[in-house]
Amino acid sequence: MKVLSLFIFSVLFLFACQNEASIEVGAETTMHFKSKIHYAGTVYKGEVIRAEFEVENTGDNPLVFGEVRPSCTCTLAKKPTKPLMPGKRTKIVATINTDELHTKRIHKAITVMTNTRPNITVLQIKGRIK
């Protein structure tokens, strides 16, 4: 009897929580980055580089950001937390702490995973340390 009660409660709970404005999971869309490369120029060691990558949802479904993974620990990247609706724009912001770098040349990558095809986009940050 407890199992039947639990089953009925679960079914009622699921139907009560449905929302008509739901996002279809797994629906692909398209996106366009204004630029996939940020040129930081020449910076002094110890400076923090801030790179902004503007992205637009050019498809018909919400753009969902999965993982946004920097190539090393000196780079931090912040992804949008909510799905991006069609026609809207947002930014992926990355920072590099040059104090932690041991070379003069800066070439860092940020891997962005989304519900697009292909589902992986690589963004780059380039520059030099003086």
Secondary structure as UniProt FT lines:
FT   HELIX           2..16
FT   TURN            20..21
FT   TURN            25..26
FT   STRAND          31..33
FT   STRAND          37..43
FT   TURN            45..46
FT   STRAND          48..57
FT   STRAND          65..70
FT   TURN            73..74
FT   STRAND          75..78
FT   TURN            86..87
FT   STRAND          89..97
FT   HELIX           98..100
FT   STRAND          105..114
FT   STRAND          120..129
//
